[in-house]
Amino acid sequence: MAPFTDDTAAIAAQQIDIDETISRLGSKKGVESVTVLTKDGRVIRTTATPEHSEVQGKLLSRLVRDAAEIVEELESQDELSFLRIRTKRHEIMLALDHNYLLVIVQSPQKE
């Protein structure tokens, strides 16, 4: 068995932070799912079904990549950091990091 190192402790602390954040966000009113993806769309953590998350990851990572390219073309010194999509049934919020993508799907509030 490998020894417990400072790096191992740091990774464990990060995983706890991620799980707590997902739990906190998922408990907000109207939130249907919270998913953490790699930039290329692989699911790291999710509150949705695995099948739905895989499809969502593939499609949304492509959308984010395209949107980021458009932002860079419009303003070379700028970069995409957040994207919000609202449909009749859902609101999808995408927070971008250099390595990860946070996806929150929620039901829009009734007016």
Residue pairs with C-beta under 8 A, 6 or more apart in sequence:
2 8
18 36
18 44
18 45
19 45
22 34
22 36
22 45
22 47
25 31
25 34
25 104
26 33
26 34
26 47
28 106
30 106
30 107
30 108
30 109
31 104
31 105
31 106
32 48
32 90
32 105
32 106
32 107
33 46
33 47
33 48
33 52
33 53
33 103
33 104
33 105
34 45
34 46
34 47
34 102
34 103
34 104
34 105
35 43
35 45
35 46
35 47
35 48
35 53
35 56
35 57
35 102
35 103
35 105
36 43
36 44
36 45
36 46
36 100
36 101
36 102
36 103
37 43
37 44
37 57
37 60
37 61
37 100
37 101
37 102
37 103
38 44
38 61
38 99
38 100
38 101
39 61
39 65
39 98
39 99
39 100
39 101
40 61
41 57
41 58
41 59
41 60
41 61
41 62
41 101
42 57
43 50
43 53
43 54
43 57
44 100
46 53
48 56
48 105
56 103
56 105
57 103
60 92
60 94
60 101
60 103
61 101
63 83
63 94
64 80
64 83
64 94
64 96
64 101
67 80
67 83
68 79
68 80
68 96
71 78
71 79
71 80
72 78
72 79
72 80
80 96
81 95
81 96
82 93
82 94
82 95
82 96
83 93
83 94
83 96
84 91
84 92
84 93
84 94
85 91
85 92
85 93
85 94
86 92
86 108
89 107
89 108
90 105
90 106
90 107
90 108
91 105
91 106
91 107
91 108
92 103
92 104
92 105
93 103
93 104
93 105
93 106
94 101
94 102
94 103
95 101
95 102
95 104
96 102
